[in-house]
Amino acid sequence: MSSGERNAERRTSVFENSLIWFGAGVSLAEILTGTYFAPLGFEKGLLAVVLGHVIGCALLFLAGLIGAQTGRSAMETVRLSFGHKGAMLFAALNVLQLVGWTAIMIYDGALCANGVWNAGGWLWSLVIGVLIVVWILIGIQNLGKLNTVAMAALFLLTVLLCAVVFRGGAAAGAVEGDLSFGAAVELAVAMPLSWLPLISDYTRSAERPVAATAASAGVYGLVSCWMYVIGMGAALFAGESDLAQIILKAGLGAAGLLIIVLSTVTTTFLDAWSAGISSEALSPRLSGRWVAVATAAVGTLAAVLFPMDNITDFLYLIGSVFAPMVAIQLADYFLLKRDRSGEGFVWKNLLVWLLGFLAYRLLMQLNTPVGSTLPDMLLTVVLCAGADRLGRR
């Protein structure tokens, strides 16, 4: 992923982009997050899931379109609004959150796999970590048929899992909890939002920028909703929020293990790969491929050493950092038509981002019906446009 490698990248088709984001959507973390929606009941929970994903994936499309139309990676597009030095702050934050995501995904995958076949969580973490490194060394441009076969297997196995979860047809009983509708919407927004600082890494080389970006956001949104619904359905209909137990009770055995390991590898690979791409925004001397390998290694070690059972605070932190960042990018690119990549620090936009960050944390306390992300981003866009007008005067 050096500059030479980037220049040599072949253009990716709409189908290839769709496969990448199908793999991103099939995720244990999304199934587990879906279990949190059970206290709302199925109909209200489904509404929260869909509404949150409509908001999140609309933003995902717009963020990805910037990279697709400019041919820049995600962190390179950040330079358009924050300058080449200001963007380094977000590149560093992005690498940190991607290392965190890598560790969380490996931890969840190992925990679930160990529940199906008790070989030791540390061993499953190593197995998953090694497979992620293999995916990285093959490289996203060379996965080709391997990725197609992997996604086809995941699709069939996930259909089977879905059938197992919903075959009862009736709720197993009320699920206790105090999750509000607004908080549920925000949890649904949080997953597509976590991909905002990454999507341009995969749309920048698209043959058809608009179509590939729309397919990426659309496929991810549909699959992510599906994963949330499986998790919610497991808690409501199967009376079980532990995916390993569902797999064991259904007698899925090896097929269940394949779902767990393969879905973890295909999703976490994107986190590690993008950590490598983002690192190149910090220093051109860094090799993105080997930073990605290092990310997988650190994530594996963290998964072995530390418990990571509740990720809701982590999701909200990602939202508060990157929602206002992307709002400023959208305002600059689509509304103000500004390119500030030649500047060092764009202090005006950095101040607007800080205000957006604080506003997000305050909005979390208000519990609005549409969550915190949408009102925060709208406010940040208004602040960005206002600051631009003041600057012109």
Phi, psi and omega per residue, in radians:
M1 nan 0.449 3.011
S2 -1.201 3.018 3.135
S3 -1.042 -0.609 3.107
G4 -1.125 -0.733 3.119
E5 -1.120 -0.696 -3.112
R6 -1.136 -0.709 3.135
N7 -1.134 -0.500 -3.092
A8 -1.552 -0.037 -3.101
E9 -1.032 2.335 3.032
R10 -1.392 2.804 3.136
R11 -1.333 2.421 -3.108
T12 -1.723 2.517 -3.104
S13 -1.431 2.931 3.071
V14 -1.043 -0.704 -3.133
F15 -1.109 -0.757 3.138
E16 -1.110 -0.727 3.083
N17 -1.114 -0.661 3.115
S18 -1.109 -0.722 3.122
L19 -1.088 -0.737 3.138
I20 -1.007 -0.794 -3.050
W21 -1.450 -0.331 2.938
F22 -1.129 -0.801 3.123
G23 -1.094 -0.597 3.104
A24 -1.182 -0.611 -3.080
G25 -1.301 -0.629 -3.141
V26 -1.331 1.732 -2.964
S27 -2.547 2.377 3.062
L28 -1.097 -0.638 -3.133
A29 -1.058 -0.650 -3.139
E30 -1.266 -0.668 3.069
I31 -1.104 -0.778 -3.137
L32 -1.140 -0.686 3.088
T33 -1.124 -0.616 3.105
G34 -1.058 -0.510 3.132
T35 -1.135 -0.440 -3.138
Y36 -1.175 -0.313 -3.066
F37 -1.451 -0.173 -3.037
A38 -0.971 -0.658 -3.139
P39 -1.048 -0.362 3.126
L40 -1.340 -0.269 -2.985
G41 1.493 2.853 -2.985
F42 -1.182 -0.839 -3.042
E43 -1.152 -0.837 -3.135
K44 -1.184 -0.668 3.099
G45 -1.114 -0.728 3.116
L46 -1.099 -0.708 3.106
L47 -1.065 -0.743 3.122
A48 -1.124 -0.718 3.121
V49 -1.070 -0.852 -3.089
V50 -1.161 -0.809 -3.124
L51 -1.068 -0.779 3.136
G52 -1.087 -0.681 -3.127
H53 -1.309 -0.546 3.049
V54 -1.080 -0.809 3.111
I55 -1.109 -0.893 -3.058
G56 -1.117 -0.718 -3.068
C57 -1.371 -0.450 3.005
A58 -1.111 -0.746 3.086
L59 -1.177 -0.658 3.110
L60 -1.069 -0.726 3.111
F61 -1.086 -0.825 -3.099
L62 -1.133 -0.710 3.117
A63 -1.137 -0.738 3.139
G64 -1.188 -0.529 -3.121
L65 -1.171 -0.569 3.102
I66 -1.053 -0.838 3.120
G67 -1.144 -0.690 -3.113
A68 -1.133 -0.692 -3.086
Q69 -1.408 -0.472 -3.125
T70 -1.724 -0.250 -3.095
G71 1.268 0.384 -3.108
R72 -1.866 2.633 3.036
S73 -1.219 2.976 -3.072
A74 -0.991 -0.869 -3.105
M75 -1.283 -0.399 3.025
E76 -1.243 -0.570 3.079
T77 -1.202 -0.477 3.120
V78 -1.108 -0.507 3.119
R79 -1.081 -0.495 -3.134
L80 -1.031 -0.527 -3.086
S81 -1.865 -0.504 -3.001
F82 -2.027 0.004 -3.114
G83 1.442 2.860 -3.028
H84 -1.246 -0.429 3.067
K85 -1.531 -0.699 3.109
G86 -1.071 -0.604 -3.137
A87 -1.138 -0.415 -3.126
M88 -1.132 -0.540 3.078
L89 -1.036 -0.817 -3.095
F90 -1.303 -0.529 3.057
A91 -1.107 -0.749 3.127
A92 -1.136 -0.772 3.110
L93 -1.098 -0.644 -3.137
N94 -1.186 -0.729 3.094
V95 -1.058 -0.742 -3.140
L96 -1.095 -0.797 -3.131
Q97 -1.189 -0.514 3.118
L98 -1.289 -0.618 3.015
V99 -1.097 -0.737 3.090
G100 -1.074 -0.794 3.112
W101 -1.078 -0.723 3.141
T102 -1.043 -0.788 3.136
A103 -1.119 -0.769 -3.122
I104 -1.098 -0.770 -3.098
M105 -1.151 -0.742 3.121
I106 -1.147 -0.716 3.119
Y107 -1.054 -0.851 3.141
D108 -1.077 -0.768 -3.132
G109 -1.114 -0.756 -3.137
A110 -1.167 -0.704 3.133
L111 -1.087 -0.774 -3.123
C112 -1.218 -0.764 3.127
A113 -1.079 -0.672 3.140
N114 -1.201 -0.480 3.071
G115 -1.214 -0.468 3.106
V116 -1.498 -0.759 -3.139
W117 -2.365 1.819 -3.010
N118 -1.313 1.515 3.100
A119 -1.948 -0.023 -3.093
G120 1.890 2.199 -3.131
G121 -1.037 -0.653 -3.134
W122 -1.100 -0.626 -3.131
L123 -1.219 -0.730 3.109
W124 -1.146 -0.626 3.073
S125 -1.058 -0.740 3.120
L126 -1.145 -0.745 -3.141
V127 -1.051 -0.853 -3.133
I128 -1.121 -0.751 3.130
G129 -1.060 -0.730 3.120
V130 -1.119 -0.733 3.133
L131 -1.131 -0.649 3.081
I132 -1.092 -0.749 3.112
V133 -1.075 -0.688 3.092
V134 -1.058 -0.777 3.115
W135 -1.051 -0.740 -3.133
I136 -1.109 -0.775 -3.101
L137 -1.189 -0.559 3.030
I138 -1.135 -0.766 3.090
G139 1.592 2.526 -3.042
I140 -1.131 -0.476 -3.133
Q141 -1.372 -0.222 -3.052
N142 -2.025 0.040 -3.094
L143 -1.168 -0.724 3.002
G144 0.748 -2.035 -3.067
K145 -1.115 -0.581 3.120
L146 -1.041 -0.755 3.137
N147 -1.165 -0.664 3.126
T148 -1.107 -0.801 3.124
V149 -1.115 -0.757 -3.131
A150 -1.077 -0.749 -3.123
M151 -1.208 -0.647 3.102
A152 -1.109 -0.741 3.114
A153 -1.132 -0.738 3.126
L154 -1.099 -0.702 -3.134
F155 -1.076 -0.855 -3.113
L156 -1.118 -0.748 -3.120
L157 -1.189 -0.609 3.133
T158 -1.246 -0.616 3.033
V159 -1.051 -0.744 3.113
L160 -1.087 -0.779 3.119
L161 -1.085 -0.725 3.129
C162 -1.077 -0.739 3.125
A163 -1.093 -0.689 3.126
V164 -1.120 -0.752 -3.089
V165 -1.137 -0.723 -2.990
F166 -1.756 0.093 -3.042
R167 -1.185 -0.373 3.122
G168 -1.199 -0.672 3.070
G169 1.453 -0.254 -3.119
A170 -2.309 2.563 -3.118
A171 -1.112 2.438 -3.124
A172 -1.318 -0.306 -3.130
G173 2.627 2.905 -3.123
A174 -1.130 2.506 3.100
V175 -1.919 2.158 -3.093
E176 -1.322 2.613 3.122
G177 2.807 2.847 -3.097
D178 -2.137 0.498 3.138
L179 -1.213 2.175 3.100
S180 -1.449 2.874 -3.130
F181 -1.119 -0.745 3.139
G182 -1.090 -0.723 3.111
A183 -1.156 -0.608 3.106
A184 -1.170 -0.729 3.088
V185 -1.034 -0.748 -3.125
E186 -1.136 -0.646 3.078
L187 -1.136 -0.595 3.105
A188 -1.273 -0.627 3.084
V189 -1.174 -0.560 -2.956
A190 -1.040 -0.649 -3.092
M191 -1.205 -0.935 3.060
P192 -1.063 -0.560 3.121
L193 -1.100 -0.599 -3.127
S194 -1.166 -0.324 3.123
W195 -1.619 -0.106 -3.111
L196 -0.996 -0.731 -3.132
P197 -1.368 0.150 -3.084
L198 -2.122 -0.532 -2.857
I199 -1.023 -0.627 -3.123
S200 -1.149 -0.341 3.062
D201 -1.086 -0.413 -3.058
Y202 -1.957 -0.287 3.094
T203 -1.686 -0.217 -3.052
R204 -1.098 -0.428 -3.093
S205 -1.867 0.322 -3.082
A206 -1.224 2.416 3.076
E207 -1.113 -0.744 -3.124
R208 -2.118 1.653 -2.966
P209 -0.927 -0.893 -3.071
V210 -1.196 -0.814 -3.109
A211 -1.122 -0.749 -3.120
A212 -1.165 -0.686 3.137
T213 -1.205 -0.729 3.106
A214 -1.097 -0.736 3.119
A215 -1.126 -0.713 3.138
S216 -1.056 -0.895 -3.111
A217 -1.188 -0.693 -3.115
G218 -1.182 -0.821 3.133
V219 -1.107 -0.795 3.125
Y220 -1.044 -0.774 -3.116
G221 -1.058 -0.796 -3.136
L222 -1.124 -0.792 -3.101
V223 -1.206 -0.684 3.130
S224 -1.112 -0.757 3.055
C225 -0.996 -0.751 3.137
W226 -1.031 -0.773 3.141
M227 -1.131 -0.758 3.099
Y228 -1.028 -0.766 -3.103
V229 -1.159 -0.645 3.068
I230 -1.060 -0.793 3.128
G231 -1.100 -0.808 3.127
M232 -1.121 -0.733 3.125
G233 -1.129 -0.628 3.121
A234 -1.076 -0.720 -3.138
A235 -1.264 -0.634 -3.056
L236 -1.508 -0.775 -2.996
F237 -1.701 -0.639 3.123
A238 -1.621 -0.143 -3.131
G239 1.099 0.512 -3.030
E240 -2.587 2.183 3.108
S241 -1.771 -0.041 3.110
D242 -1.633 1.909 -3.076
L243 -1.051 -0.626 3.130
A244 -1.066 -0.709 3.139
Q245 -1.190 -0.640 3.083
I246 -1.081 -0.782 3.135
I247 -1.095 -0.737 3.138
L248 -1.150 -0.786 -3.129
K249 -1.125 -0.552 -3.129
A250 -1.444 -0.171 -3.129
G251 1.225 0.505 -3.104
L252 -1.313 -0.467 3.027
G253 0.919 -2.086 -3.067
A254 -1.075 -0.634 3.115
A255 -1.097 -0.706 3.099
G256 -1.119 -0.737 3.090
L257 -1.072 -0.675 3.137
L258 -1.126 -0.716 3.075
I259 -1.003 -0.854 -3.059
I260 -1.079 -0.922 -3.045
V261 -1.218 -0.817 -3.062
L262 -1.172 -0.737 3.137
S263 -1.140 -0.648 3.113
T264 -1.149 -0.752 -3.107
V265 -1.154 -0.832 -3.054
T266 -1.182 -0.541 3.108
T267 -1.399 -0.815 -3.051
T268 -1.221 -0.497 3.056
F269 -0.948 -0.733 -3.118
L270 -1.134 -0.660 3.100
D271 -1.098 -0.858 -3.119
A272 -1.142 -0.737 -3.127
W273 -1.072 -0.762 -3.138
S274 -1.242 -0.518 3.033
A275 -1.043 -0.686 3.094
G276 -1.130 -0.770 3.136
I277 -1.117 -0.759 -3.135
S278 -1.115 -0.580 -3.130
S279 -1.106 -0.495 -3.133
E280 -1.217 -0.365 3.047
A281 -1.292 -0.364 3.092
L282 -1.430 -0.685 3.114
S283 -2.745 2.196 3.117
P284 -1.148 -0.239 3.138
R285 -1.388 -0.241 3.121
L286 -1.367 2.423 3.061
S287 -1.567 2.003 -3.107
G288 -0.999 -0.705 -3.113
R289 -1.088 -0.748 -3.083
W290 -1.389 -0.465 2.989
V291 -1.162 -0.646 3.081
A292 -1.097 -0.743 3.079
V293 -1.079 -0.755 3.122
A294 -1.110 -0.656 3.100
T295 -1.074 -0.773 3.101
A296 -1.090 -0.690 -3.132
A297 -1.172 -0.795 3.130
V298 -1.137 -0.735 3.112
G299 -1.062 -0.699 3.115
T300 -1.121 -0.784 3.131
L301 -1.091 -0.752 3.133
A302 -1.121 -0.664 3.125
A303 -1.123 -0.576 3.112
V304 -1.269 -0.649 -2.957
L305 -1.631 -0.515 -2.963
F306 -2.142 2.495 3.041
P307 -1.347 2.436 -3.124
M308 -2.463 1.070 -2.997
D309 -1.489 -0.514 -3.116
N310 -2.120 2.033 -3.042
I311 -1.918 0.171 -3.067
T312 -1.082 -0.757 3.129
D313 -1.102 -0.647 3.095
F314 -1.108 -0.741 3.117
L315 -1.088 -0.772 -3.140
Y316 -1.159 -0.614 3.108
L317 -1.139 -0.744 3.086
I318 -1.028 -0.776 3.136
G319 -1.050 -0.771 -3.080
S320 -1.194 -0.482 3.128
V321 -1.445 -0.831 -2.938
F322 -1.679 -0.357 3.088
A323 -1.089 -0.892 3.110
P324 -1.174 -0.533 3.090
M325 -1.064 -0.856 -3.113
V326 -1.205 -0.595 3.104
A327 -1.033 -0.732 3.107
I328 -1.148 -0.705 3.088
Q329 -1.061 -0.780 -3.128
L330 -1.120 -0.718 3.127
A331 -1.114 -0.799 -3.112
D332 -1.157 -0.733 -3.021
Y333 -1.385 -0.825 -3.009
F334 -1.608 -0.555 -3.061
L335 -1.773 -0.865 -3.029
L336 -1.610 -0.284 3.131
K337 0.982 0.787 -3.096
R338 -1.795 2.499 3.004
D339 -2.248 1.865 -3.086
R340 -1.907 0.352 -3.069
S341 -1.147 -0.336 3.128
G342 -1.410 -0.193 -3.136
E343 -1.528 2.906 3.086
G344 -1.429 -1.425 3.047
F345 -1.913 2.282 3.022
V346 -1.706 1.529 -2.990
W347 -1.098 -0.592 3.133
K348 -1.029 -0.807 -3.136
N349 -1.272 -0.579 3.076
L350 -1.121 -0.653 3.085
L351 -1.175 -0.734 3.097
V352 -1.074 -0.707 3.107
W353 -1.066 -0.744 3.139
L354 -1.076 -0.737 3.098
L355 -1.113 -0.684 3.100
G356 -1.138 -0.677 3.089
F357 -1.071 -0.827 -3.137
L358 -1.145 -0.671 3.131
A359 -1.106 -0.682 3.116
Y360 -1.054 -0.793 -3.120
R361 -1.122 -0.604 3.094
L362 -1.253 -0.715 -3.136
L363 -1.103 -0.516 3.093
M364 -1.054 -0.477 -3.136
Q365 -1.441 -0.307 -3.066
L366 -1.513 -0.386 3.093
N367 1.005 1.025 3.131
T368 -1.279 2.719 -3.105
P369 -1.083 -0.402 -3.129
V370 -1.901 0.339 3.113
G371 1.378 -2.855 -3.071
S372 -1.774 -0.513 -2.980
T373 -1.115 -0.908 -3.058
L374 -1.086 -0.908 3.116
P375 -1.088 -0.615 3.132
D376 -1.151 -0.731 -3.122
M377 -1.215 -0.673 3.083
L378 -1.089 -0.767 3.099
L379 -1.075 -0.739 -3.119
T380 -1.147 -0.676 3.082
V381 -1.076 -0.761 3.120
V382 -1.091 -0.785 3.118
L383 -1.086 -0.701 -3.133
C384 -1.132 -0.786 3.124
A385 -1.132 -0.698 3.120
G386 -1.143 -0.729 3.125
A387 -1.133 -0.629 3.111
D388 -1.146 -0.714 3.132
R389 -1.152 -0.743 3.083
L390 -1.068 -0.681 3.128
G391 -1.100 -0.675 3.134
R392 -1.156 -0.680 3.136
R393 -1.172 nan nan
